[in-house]
């Protein structure tokens, strides 16, 4: 999706990484099976994690089978034979992608708008099917998109307010179909995950949004990012917001009972998100740094 919700691969066992790839490949297969090969370009890390969390909480065992990649038949891959959760997440991807493409058509530059216009007729057809198969998610996402547009129309929209709708939608997606305390915790977990992704993406895009005069909730407090000192101040502001969000996210995750994939989920929510945060923060705190290309061994 946006590339922020990925595993911290060096810290995963080989078996664990292969299981993660298996879920990722299963979601890719679900998009192709339910929609079309073209739908596979919409595959996202966010929903690979969402599918894994839902499979980890559910009572049904996750049986993997060996297969070959549809895009590269010479490449072997594993995939989960249980399709209910990956199909559900595939429907969610299509619904969210449809509204993102509409947003690109309205707001983005010429090239992005042209690309969105070219793909829109195909996505619109997929969206009709997804909305029929997941009507509750369609209602939630469409409502959040409407509220988001209203929030972004105001010059004083804060990062917290701007992040709310994306976070709310992710909470409802993660908790859909579950009941009681488990549903409440998954809702909160999804909310914090959605909030983290929104904030880190907004921070990552701030310089470009200032130049292109696009909406960004951080522009109210940092309208220009003029000079290294202001960039470092902004980096500290973002680091604090992301740390608070990630801390709450991990606290909720620790309270959930994962029947499987627990180590992988913890790796993504701790090391993976931390690695993504450091990459974005270093762009402002240490301009010109090589980000993730350097490391220290003590």
Secondary structure as UniProt FT lines:
FT   HELIX           9..11
FT   HELIX           14..34
FT   HELIX           37..42
FT   HELIX           45..57
FT   STRAND          64..68
FT   TURN            73..74
FT   STRAND          76..80
FT   HELIX           84..107
FT   HELIX           110..133
FT   HELIX           135..152
FT   TURN            155..156
FT   HELIX           159..175
FT   TURN            176..177
FT   HELIX           180..212
FT   HELIX           217..219
FT   TURN            220..221
FT   HELIX           228..255
FT   HELIX           262..267
FT   HELIX           268..272
FT   HELIX           273..285
FT   TURN            286..288
FT   HELIX           291..293
//
